[in-house]
Each structure stands twice: as C-alpha cells, then as structure tokens.
Amino acid sequence: MPRKILALSFAVFIIMLAMAPLAIAAEEISSAQYKYYGYVVLGCIGGLSIAAVGGGWAMSSAVKSAMTGMARNPGAAEKMTIPLIIGLALMEALVIYTFVIALILLFVKPYP
C-alpha cells in the first residue's frame, strides 16, 4: 500500500476516534422526531420519483417532437435546437429544485 494511502487511512481513523465521544454524548431522539423524519423521507421519495418520472417523460416527448420536426424540415433544425435545449434545461431544473427541497426537508431540525 502506498505511503499516502496509509497516512490518509491513519488520519481518518484518528479523526473517527476523536469523534466517538460526540456520538456518545448525543441526545436521544423522541418518537415524534422519528415520526417526523419518517414522513419526510416518504415525502422526499415520492416527490423525487414523481419529478424524475415526469421530467424524463417530458424530456423524451420534447426530443421526439424536435427530431420529428427536424426530419420533416431539415432547414428548420437550426431554429429548433436552441429552444429545445432551453426547454430541456428548464425541465431538468424542476427535478433539481425538487431534489434541493427534499435535501432541505431532510436536514432542517424542526425540534429544538
């Protein structure tokens, strides 16, 4: 094993040992918090799956329509390319926004 990997592994091991008292001192989680995080996880899974399926379906439909239009009228391909890319970016942005909201919900602490 190269020396750099060995040194990095040793450093990570020491950091983990130093963090052990913090994990032991962590406070207990109440049943209301378990329930909250369970609902948040279910909501995030549902939201992300709906956003991903809807985004993928919309993108495939947009690309199919653009390819059909370009095949029928090759002269209009230059005029269709930029609106297609902008539309695909906006569709993908909706999925990314859903992902960001899911991360915010997962990492916010509603209980003091």
DSSP file (Angstrom, degrees, kcal/mol; ACC not computed):
  #  RESIDUE AA STRUCTURE BP1 BP2  ACC     N-H-->O    O-->H-N    N-H-->O    O-->H-N    TCO  KAPPA ALPHA  PHI   PSI    X-CA   Y-CA   Z-CA
    1    1 A M              0   0    0      0, 0.0     5,-0.0     0, 0.0     0, 0.0   0.000 360.0 360.0 360.0 130.4    0.0    0.0    0.0
    2    2 A P     >  -     0   0    0      0, 0.0     4,-2.0     0, 0.0     5,-0.2  -0.216 360.0-116.5 -62.1 155.0    1.5    3.4   -0.9
    3    3 A R  H  > S+     0   0    0      1,-0.2     4,-2.7     2,-0.2     5,-0.2   0.848 111.5  56.5 -63.2 -36.0    2.5    5.7    1.9
    4    4 A K  H  > S+     0   0    0      2,-0.2     4,-2.5     1,-0.2    -1,-0.2   0.920 109.0  45.7 -64.4 -42.8    0.0    8.4    1.1
    5    5 A I  H  > S+     0   0    0      2,-0.2     4,-2.5     1,-0.2    -1,-0.2   0.900 113.7  49.7 -66.9 -39.5   -3.0    6.0    1.3
    6    6 A L  H  X S+     0   0    0     -4,-2.0     4,-2.2     2,-0.2    -2,-0.2   0.916 112.2  47.4 -64.3 -43.1   -1.7    4.6    4.5
    7    7 A A  H  X S+     0   0    0     -4,-2.7     4,-2.3     2,-0.2    -2,-0.2   0.903 112.8  49.0 -65.6 -41.0   -1.2    8.0    6.0
    8    8 A L  H  X S+     0   0    0     -4,-2.5     4,-2.4     2,-0.2    -2,-0.2   0.908 110.9  50.2 -65.2 -41.7   -4.7    9.1    4.9
    9    9 A S  H  X S+     0   0    0     -4,-2.5     4,-2.1     1,-0.2    -2,-0.2   0.902 111.1  49.0 -62.4 -41.3   -6.2    6.0    6.3
   10   10 A F  H  X S+     0   0    0     -4,-2.2     4,-2.3     2,-0.2    -2,-0.2   0.902 110.4  50.9 -65.3 -41.0   -4.5    6.5    9.6
   11   11 A A  H  X S+     0   0    0     -4,-2.3     4,-2.3     1,-0.2    -2,-0.2   0.905 110.5  48.7 -64.1 -41.7   -5.6   10.2    9.7
   12   12 A V  H  X S+     0   0    0     -4,-2.4     4,-2.3     2,-0.2    -1,-0.2   0.898 110.5  51.8 -64.5 -40.0   -9.3    9.2    9.1
   13   13 A F  H  X S+     0   0    0     -4,-2.1     4,-2.1     2,-0.2    -2,-0.2   0.910 110.2  48.3 -62.6 -43.1   -9.0    6.5   11.8
   14   14 A I  H  X S+     0   0    0     -4,-2.3     4,-2.1     2,-0.2    -2,-0.2   0.905 111.0  50.6 -65.2 -41.4   -7.7    9.1   14.3
   15   15 A I  H  X S+     0   0    0     -4,-2.3     4,-1.5     1,-0.2    -1,-0.2   0.901 109.5  51.2 -63.8 -39.9  -10.5   11.6   13.4
   16   16 A M  H  X S+     0   0    0     -4,-2.3     4,-0.7     1,-0.2    -1,-0.2   0.897 109.5  50.0 -64.3 -39.4  -13.1    8.8   13.9
   17   17 A L  H >< S+     0   0    0     -4,-2.1     3,-0.6     1,-0.2    -1,-0.2   0.877 109.3  52.0 -64.9 -36.6  -11.7    8.0   17.3
   18   18 A A  H 3< S+     0   0    0     -4,-2.1     4,-0.3     1,-0.2    -1,-0.2   0.800 108.6  51.2 -70.0 -27.9  -11.8   11.7   18.2
   19   19 A M  H 3X S+     0   0    0     -4,-1.5     4,-1.6     1,-0.2     3,-0.4   0.573  85.3  88.9 -85.7  -9.7  -15.4   12.0   17.2
   20   20 A A  H <X S+     0   0    0     -4,-0.7     4,-2.0    -3,-0.6     5,-0.2   0.891  83.6  53.3 -58.9 -43.4  -16.6    9.0   19.3
   21   21 A P  H  > S+     0   0    0      0, 0.0     4,-2.1     0, 0.0    -1,-0.2   0.863 106.0  54.9 -61.9 -32.3  -17.3   11.0   22.5
   22   22 A L  H  4 S+     0   0    0     -3,-0.4     4,-0.4    -4,-0.3    -2,-0.2   0.891 107.8  49.0 -65.9 -37.9  -19.5   13.3   20.5
   23   23 A A  H >< S+     0   0    0     -4,-1.6     3,-0.7     1,-0.2    -1,-0.2   0.877 111.7  48.9 -68.5 -36.9  -21.6   10.4   19.2
   24   24 A I  H 3< S+     0   0    0     -4,-2.0    -2,-0.2     1,-0.2    -1,-0.2   0.864 110.1  51.7 -69.8 -35.3  -21.9    9.0   22.8
   25   25 A A  T 3< S+     0   0    0     -4,-2.1    -1,-0.2    -5,-0.2    -2,-0.2   0.492  82.7 120.0 -81.4  -3.1  -23.0   12.4   24.1
   26   26 A A    <   -     0   0    0     -3,-0.7     2,-0.1    -4,-0.4    -3,-0.0  -0.309  67.4-113.6 -63.9 145.6  -25.7   12.9   21.5
   27   27 A E        -     0   0    0      1,-0.1    -1,-0.1     0, 0.0     2,-0.0  -0.381  33.2 -94.9 -81.4 160.4  -29.2   13.3   22.9
   28   28 A E        -     0   0    0     -2,-0.1     2,-0.5     1,-0.1    -1,-0.1  -0.337  33.2-124.5 -72.0 152.4  -32.0   10.8   22.5
   29   29 A I        -     0   0    0     -2,-0.0    -1,-0.1     1,-0.0     2,-0.0  -0.859  24.4-133.6-100.7 131.4  -34.5   11.2   19.7
   30   30 A S     >  -     0   0    0     -2,-0.5     4,-1.9     1,-0.1     5,-0.1  -0.260  23.5-108.1 -79.0 169.7  -38.2   11.2   20.7
   31   31 A S  H  > S+     0   0    0      1,-0.2     4,-2.4     2,-0.2     5,-0.2   0.824 119.0  58.6 -68.5 -29.9  -40.9    9.3   19.0
   32   32 A A  H  > S+     0   0    0      2,-0.2     4,-2.5     1,-0.2    -1,-0.2   0.885 105.9  49.1 -65.5 -37.2  -42.3   12.5   17.5
   33   33 A Q  H  > S+     0   0    0      2,-0.2     4,-2.7     1,-0.2     5,-0.2   0.903 110.1  50.5 -68.7 -40.1  -39.0   13.1   15.8
   34   34 A Y  H  X S+     0   0    0     -4,-1.9     4,-2.1     2,-0.2    -2,-0.2   0.924 112.3  47.8 -60.2 -43.4  -38.9    9.6   14.4
   35   35 A K  H  X S+     0   0    0     -4,-2.4     4,-2.3     2,-0.2    -2,-0.2   0.920 111.6  50.2 -63.8 -44.1  -42.4   10.1   13.1
   36   36 A Y  H  X S+     0   0    0     -4,-2.5     4,-2.5     1,-0.2    -2,-0.2   0.945 112.7  45.4 -59.5 -50.1  -41.5   13.4   11.5
   37   37 A Y  H  X S+     0   0    0     -4,-2.7     4,-2.4     1,-0.2    -1,-0.2   0.830 110.1  55.6 -67.5 -30.6  -38.4   12.1    9.8
   38   38 A G  H  X S+     0   0    0     -4,-2.1     4,-2.2    -5,-0.2    -1,-0.2   0.929 110.7  44.3 -63.7 -45.2  -40.3    9.0    8.6
   39   39 A Y  H  X S+     0   0    0     -4,-2.3     4,-2.6     2,-0.2    -2,-0.2   0.887 112.8  52.2 -66.2 -38.3  -42.9   11.2    6.9
   40   40 A V  H  X S+     0   0    0     -4,-2.5     4,-2.7     2,-0.2    -2,-0.2   0.923 109.9  48.5 -63.7 -43.5  -40.2   13.5    5.5
   41   41 A V  H  X S+     0   0    0     -4,-2.4     4,-2.5     2,-0.2     5,-0.2   0.923 112.6  48.1 -64.1 -43.4  -38.4   10.5    4.0
   42   42 A L  H  X S+     0   0    0     -4,-2.2     4,-2.5     1,-0.2    -1,-0.2   0.916 113.3  48.2 -62.5 -42.1  -41.6    9.1    2.4
   43   43 A G  H  X S+     0   0    0     -4,-2.6     4,-3.0     2,-0.2     5,-0.2   0.897 111.7  49.3 -64.6 -40.3  -42.4   12.6    1.0
   44   44 A C  H  X S+     0   0    0     -4,-2.7     4,-2.6     2,-0.2     5,-0.3   0.909 111.7  48.6 -66.0 -41.6  -39.0   13.0   -0.4
   45   45 A I  H  X S+     0   0    0     -4,-2.5     4,-2.2    -5,-0.2     5,-0.2   0.936 115.4  44.7 -63.6 -45.3  -39.1    9.6   -2.0
   46   46 A G  H  X S+     0   0    0     -4,-2.5     4,-2.3    -5,-0.2     5,-0.2   0.930 115.2  47.1 -64.2 -45.5  -42.5   10.3   -3.5
   47   47 A G  H  X S+     0   0    0     -4,-3.0     4,-2.5     1,-0.2    -2,-0.2   0.917 114.2  46.1 -64.0 -44.1  -41.6   13.8   -4.7
   48   48 A L  H  X S+     0   0    0     -4,-2.6     4,-2.6    -5,-0.2     5,-0.2   0.891 112.8  49.8 -67.8 -38.2  -38.4   12.8   -6.3
   49   49 A S  H  X S+     0   0    0     -4,-2.2     4,-2.4    -5,-0.3     5,-0.2   0.922 113.3  45.7 -68.0 -41.1  -39.8    9.8   -8.0
   50   50 A I  H  X S+     0   0    0     -4,-2.3     4,-2.7    -5,-0.2     5,-0.3   0.922 115.2  47.8 -65.4 -42.8  -42.7   11.8   -9.4
   51   51 A A  H  X S+     0   0    0     -4,-2.5     4,-2.7    -5,-0.2     5,-0.2   0.904 113.7  46.9 -65.1 -40.8  -40.4   14.6  -10.5
   52   52 A A  H  X S+     0   0    0     -4,-2.6     4,-2.5     2,-0.2     5,-0.2   0.925 115.7  44.1 -68.5 -43.6  -37.9   12.2  -12.1
   53   53 A V  H  X S+     0   0    0     -4,-2.4     4,-2.4    -5,-0.2    -2,-0.2   0.935 117.5  45.4 -66.3 -45.4  -40.6   10.2  -14.0
   54   54 A G  H  X S+     0   0    0     -4,-2.7     4,-2.5    -5,-0.2    -2,-0.2   0.912 114.7  47.9 -64.6 -42.4  -42.4   13.4  -15.1
   55   55 A G  H  X S+     0   0    0     -4,-2.7     4,-2.6    -5,-0.3     5,-0.2   0.915 113.2  47.7 -64.4 -43.1  -39.2   15.1  -16.1
   56   56 A G  H  X S+     0   0    0     -4,-2.5     4,-2.3    -5,-0.2    -2,-0.2   0.895 113.2  48.2 -64.5 -40.1  -38.0   12.1  -18.1
   57   57 A W  H  X S+     0   0    0     -4,-2.4     4,-2.1    -5,-0.2    -2,-0.2   0.924 113.5  46.8 -66.4 -44.2  -41.3   11.7  -19.8
   58   58 A A  H  X S+     0   0    0     -4,-2.5     4,-2.4     2,-0.2    -2,-0.2   0.900 113.0  49.4 -65.2 -40.6  -41.5   15.4  -20.7
   59   59 A M  H  X S+     0   0    0     -4,-2.6     4,-2.6     2,-0.2     5,-0.2   0.916 110.8  49.0 -66.2 -41.8  -37.9   15.4  -22.0
   60   60 A S  H  X S+     0   0    0     -4,-2.3     4,-2.3     1,-0.2    -1,-0.2   0.895 112.1  49.3 -65.4 -37.4  -38.4   12.4  -24.1
   61   61 A S  H  X S+     0   0    0     -4,-2.1     4,-2.3     2,-0.2    -1,-0.2   0.902 111.8  48.7 -66.5 -40.7  -41.6   13.8  -25.6
   62   62 A A  H  X S+     0   0    0     -4,-2.4     4,-2.4     2,-0.2    -2,-0.2   0.920 113.2  46.1 -65.6 -43.8  -39.8   17.1  -26.4
   63   63 A V  H  X S+     0   0    0     -4,-2.6     4,-2.7     2,-0.2     5,-0.2   0.901 111.8  52.3 -66.5 -39.6  -36.8   15.4  -28.0
   64   64 A K  H  X S+     0   0    0     -4,-2.3     4,-2.2    -5,-0.2    -2,-0.2   0.928 111.6  46.0 -61.1 -44.8  -39.2   13.2  -30.0
   65   65 A S  H  X S+     0   0    0     -4,-2.3     4,-2.4     2,-0.2    -2,-0.2   0.900 113.3  49.3 -65.9 -39.9  -41.1   16.1  -31.3
   66   66 A A  H  X S+     0   0    0     -4,-2.4     4,-2.6     2,-0.2    -2,-0.2   0.915 111.7  48.3 -65.9 -42.2  -38.0   18.1  -32.1
   67   67 A M  H  X S+     0   0    0     -4,-2.7     4,-2.1     2,-0.2    -2,-0.2   0.887 111.5  50.6 -66.1 -37.5  -36.5   15.1  -34.0
   68   68 A T  H  X S+     0   0    0     -4,-2.2     4,-2.0    -5,-0.2    -2,-0.2   0.928 112.1  47.3 -63.7 -44.3  -39.7   14.6  -35.9
   69   69 A G  H  X S+     0   0    0     -4,-2.4     4,-2.2     1,-0.2    -2,-0.2   0.892 112.7  48.8 -64.1 -39.7  -39.8   18.3  -36.9
   70   70 A M  H  < S+     0   0    0     -4,-2.6    -1,-0.2     1,-0.2    -2,-0.2   0.848 110.7  51.1 -69.6 -33.0  -36.1   18.2  -37.9
   71   71 A A  H  < S+     0   0    0     -4,-2.1    -1,-0.2    -5,-0.2    -2,-0.2   0.871 113.7  44.1 -71.1 -35.9  -36.7   15.1  -40.0
   72   72 A R  H  < S+     0   0    0     -4,-2.0    -2,-0.2     1,-0.3    -1,-0.2   0.866 131.3  20.5 -76.0 -35.6  -39.6   16.7  -41.8
   73   73 A N    ><  +     0   0    0     -4,-2.2     3,-1.7    -5,-0.2    -1,-0.3  -0.747  63.8 179.8-135.9  86.6  -38.0   20.0  -42.4
   74   74 A P  G >  S+     0   0    0      0, 0.0     3,-1.2     0, 0.0     4,-0.3   0.748  80.3  66.0 -61.8 -23.4  -34.2   19.9  -42.2
   75   75 A G  G 3  S+     0   0    0      1,-0.2     3,-0.4     2,-0.1     4,-0.2   0.752  97.6  54.1 -69.5 -22.6  -33.9   23.6  -42.9
   76   76 A A  G <> S+     0   0    0     -3,-1.7     4,-1.4    -7,-0.2    -1,-0.2   0.379  78.8  97.5 -91.5   4.2  -35.6   24.4  -39.6
   77   77 A A  H <> S+     0   0    0     -3,-1.2     4,-1.4     1,-0.2    -1,-0.2   0.876  80.9  52.7 -62.2 -38.1  -33.1   22.4  -37.5
   78   78 A E  H  > S+     0   0    0     -3,-0.4     4,-0.7    -4,-0.3    -1,-0.2   0.875 110.2  48.2 -66.0 -36.0  -31.1   25.4  -36.6
   79   79 A K  H  4 S+     0   0    0     -4,-0.2    -1,-0.2     1,-0.2    -2,-0.2   0.736 113.3  48.1 -76.3 -22.1  -34.1   27.3  -35.3
   80   80 A M  H  X S+     0   0    0     -4,-1.4     4,-1.8    -3,-0.2    -1,-0.2   0.715  96.2  71.7 -88.9 -22.1  -35.3   24.3  -33.2
   81   81 A T  H  X S+     0   0    0     -4,-1.4     4,-2.4     2,-0.2     5,-0.2   0.937  97.2  44.6 -66.1 -50.0  -32.0   23.5  -31.5
   82   82 A I  H  X S+     0   0    0     -4,-0.7     4,-2.5     1,-0.2     5,-0.2   0.935 114.8  46.9 -66.6 -47.1  -31.8   26.4  -29.1
   83   83 A P  H  > S+     0   0    0      0, 0.0     4,-2.5     0, 0.0    -1,-0.2   0.876 112.2  53.3 -60.8 -33.3  -35.4   26.4  -27.9
   84   84 A L  H  X S+     0   0    0     -4,-1.8     4,-2.5     2,-0.2    -2,-0.2   0.939 110.3  45.5 -64.0 -46.5  -35.1   22.6  -27.4
   85   85 A I  H  X S+     0   0    0     -4,-2.4     4,-2.2     2,-0.2    -1,-0.2   0.903 113.7  49.2 -65.4 -40.7  -32.0   22.9  -25.3
   86   86 A I  H  X S+     0   0    0     -4,-2.5     4,-2.2     2,-0.2    -1,-0.2   0.921 112.2  49.0 -64.2 -42.9  -33.6   25.7  -23.2
   87   87 A G  H  X S+     0   0    0     -4,-2.5     4,-2.2    -5,-0.2    -2,-0.2   0.905 111.1  49.3 -62.5 -41.9  -36.7   23.7  -22.7
   88   88 A L  H  X S+     0   0    0     -4,-2.5     4,-2.3     1,-0.2    -1,-0.2   0.890 110.1  51.8 -64.6 -38.4  -34.7   20.6  -21.7
   89   89 A A  H  X S+     0   0    0     -4,-2.2     4,-2.0     1,-0.2    -2,-0.2   0.902 110.1  48.5 -65.0 -40.1  -32.8   22.7  -19.2
   90   90 A L  H  X S+     0   0    0     -4,-2.2     4,-1.4     2,-0.2    -2,-0.2   0.886 111.1  50.4 -67.8 -37.6  -36.0   24.1  -17.7
   91   91 A M  H  X S+     0   0    0     -4,-2.2     4,-1.0     1,-0.2    -2,-0.2   0.910 112.4  46.7 -65.0 -41.2  -37.5   20.6  -17.4
   92   92 A E  H  X S+     0   0    0     -4,-2.3     4,-2.1     1,-0.2    -2,-0.2   0.839 105.1  61.6 -69.1 -32.0  -34.3   19.3  -15.7
   93   93 A A  H  X S+     0   0    0     -4,-2.0     4,-2.8     1,-0.2    -1,-0.2   0.864  98.2  57.1 -62.8 -35.4  -34.3   22.3  -13.4
   94   94 A L  H  X S+     0   0    0     -4,-1.4     4,-1.9     2,-0.2    -1,-0.2   0.897 107.7  47.2 -63.2 -38.9  -37.7   21.3  -12.0
   95   95 A V  H  X S+     0   0    0     -4,-1.0     4,-2.1     2,-0.2    -1,-0.2   0.904 112.4  49.8 -67.2 -41.0  -36.2   17.9  -11.0
   96   96 A I  H  X S+     0   0    0     -4,-2.1     4,-2.4     2,-0.2    -2,-0.2   0.897 108.8  52.4 -65.9 -39.7  -33.2   19.6   -9.4
   97   97 A Y  H  X S+     0   0    0     -4,-2.8     4,-2.5     1,-0.2    -1,-0.2   0.905 108.8  50.5 -62.1 -40.6  -35.5   22.0   -7.5
   98   98 A T  H  X S+     0   0    0     -4,-1.9     4,-2.2     1,-0.2    -1,-0.2   0.905 110.3  50.1 -62.4 -40.6  -37.4   19.0   -6.1
   99   99 A F  H  X S+     0   0    0     -4,-2.1     4,-2.2     2,-0.2    -2,-0.2   0.903 110.5  49.3 -64.1 -41.8  -34.1   17.4   -5.0
  100  100 A V  H  X S+     0   0    0     -4,-2.4     4,-2.4     2,-0.2    -2,-0.2   0.913 111.1  49.3 -65.0 -42.7  -33.0   20.6   -3.3
  101  101 A I  H  X S+     0   0    0     -4,-2.5     4,-2.5     1,-0.2    -1,-0.2   0.894 109.9  52.2 -63.5 -39.0  -36.3   20.9   -1.4
  102  102 A A  H  X S+     0   0    0     -4,-2.2     4,-2.0     2,-0.2    -2,-0.2   0.909 110.0  48.6 -63.2 -41.6  -36.0   17.3   -0.4
  103  103 A L  H  X S+     0   0    0     -4,-2.2     4,-2.1     2,-0.2    -2,-0.2   0.901 110.3  51.3 -65.2 -40.0  -32.5   17.9    1.0
  104  104 A I  H  X S+     0   0    0     -4,-2.4     4,-1.3     1,-0.2    -2,-0.2   0.931 111.0  48.1 -62.2 -44.3  -33.7   21.0    2.9
  105  105 A L  H  < S+     0   0    0     -4,-2.5    -1,-0.2     1,-0.2    -2,-0.2   0.861 112.4  49.5 -64.7 -34.6  -36.5   19.0    4.5
  106  106 A L  H  < S+     0   0    0     -4,-2.0    -1,-0.2     1,-0.2    -2,-0.2   0.867 117.7  37.5 -72.3 -35.2  -34.2   16.2    5.4
  107  107 A F  H  < S+     0   0    0     -4,-2.1     2,-0.2    -5,-0.1    -1,-0.2   0.480  90.2 101.2-102.2  -1.6  -31.5   18.4    7.1
  108  108 A V     <  -     0   0    0     -4,-1.3    -4,-0.0    -5,-0.2     0, 0.0  -0.561  65.1-140.2 -78.1 148.7  -33.7   21.0    8.8
  109  109 A K        +     0   0    0     -2,-0.2    -2,-0.1     1,-0.1    -3,-0.1  -0.861  23.4 175.4-112.7  97.5  -34.1   20.5   12.5
  110  110 A P        +     0   0    0      0, 0.0    -1,-0.1     0, 0.0    -2,-0.0   0.687  65.5  69.0 -75.8 -16.3  -37.7   21.4   13.5
  111  111 A Y              0   0    0      1,-0.1     0, 0.0   -78,-0.0     0, 0.0  -0.868 360.0 360.0-105.5 133.8  -37.3   20.3   17.1
  112  112 A P              0   0    0      0, 0.0    -1,-0.1     0, 0.0    -3,-0.0   0.505 360.0 360.0 -70.8 360.0  -35.0   22.3   19.4
